Amino acid sequence: MSKKSRDARRIEIVKRLVHLDGGGPSLFIDMLREFGWDYNGAPYLLTRGDVSNILERYLDGEMNSEELEAWADAIELREDIQYEEENEEWIKDVIYILASTDLNGPITLEKVKGLLNQSR
């Protein structure tokens, strides 16, 4: 498989992870293991809308706090994901808060509502 097609496949899996399209975070984490950690290609652009959508899905009961934490942990610090520039600080804060429950406390409906309200 060429580098270009491997990169395209990798970014498609990253996109599915970001949107949780067709499975939970662990499915996509397992799928991404074949690519290793380092990445030099064009990254997926994570937007405020992407993050807000996942937070809304949590609030709607489509996922539990453990899944939301696993999602954020899987997103955080990936070289193949770039944060939307105009919302970079908010996205970084949300991902960090959700991925680091040992430091930031448990994920609750109130916390997620507060994060969403910051996005508006």
ChimeraX attribute file (.defattr): number of C-alpha atoms within 10 A of each C-alpha:
attribute: neighborCount
match mode: 1-to-1
recipient: residues
	/A:1	6
	/A:2	7
	/A:3	9
	/A:4	10
	/A:5	10
	/A:6	12
	/A:7	19
	/A:8	15
	/A:9	14
	/A:10	22
	/A:11	20
	/A:12	13
	/A:13	19
	/A:14	24
	/A:15	19
	/A:16	17
	/A:17	23
	/A:18	24
	/A:19	18
	/A:20	16
	/A:21	12
	/A:22	10
	/A:23	11
	/A:24	17
	/A:25	23
	/A:26	14
	/A:27	14
	/A:28	21
	/A:29	17
	/A:30	9
	/A:31	13
	/A:32	17
	/A:33	10
	/A:34	9
	/A:35	12
	/A:36	7
	/A:37	10
	/A:38	9
	/A:39	14
	/A:40	8
	/A:41	14
	/A:42	13
	/A:43	19
	/A:44	19
	/A:45	16
	/A:46	21
	/A:47	18
	/A:48	19
	/A:49	13
	/A:50	14
	/A:51	20
	/A:52	19
	/A:53	15
	/A:54	19
	/A:55	20
	/A:56	15
	/A:57	14
	/A:58	19
	/A:59	17
	/A:60	11
	/A:61	10
	/A:62	11
	/A:63	15
	/A:64	14
	/A:65	17
	/A:66	14
	/A:67	15
	/A:68	21
	/A:69	21
	/A:70	18
	/A:71	24
	/A:72	22
	/A:73	18
	/A:74	19
	/A:75	22
	/A:76	18
	/A:77	13
	/A:78	15
	/A:79	15
	/A:80	19
	/A:81	19
	/A:82	16
	/A:83	17
	/A:84	16
	/A:85	12
	/A:86	10
	/A:87	14
	/A:88	15
	/A:89	12
	/A:90	18
	/A:91	24
	/A:92	13
	/A:93	12
	/A:94	21
	/A:95	21
	/A:96	19
	/A:97	22
	/A:98	27
	/A:99	23
	/A:100	17
	/A:101	13
	/A:102	9
	/A:103	10
	/A:104	11
	/A:105	11
	/A:106	16
	/A:107	18
	/A:108	14
	/A:109	15
	/A:110	10
	/A:111	14
	/A:112	20
	/A:113	15
	/A:114	11
	/A:115	19
	/A:116	18
	/A:117	10
	/A:118	10
	/A:119	15
	/A:120	7
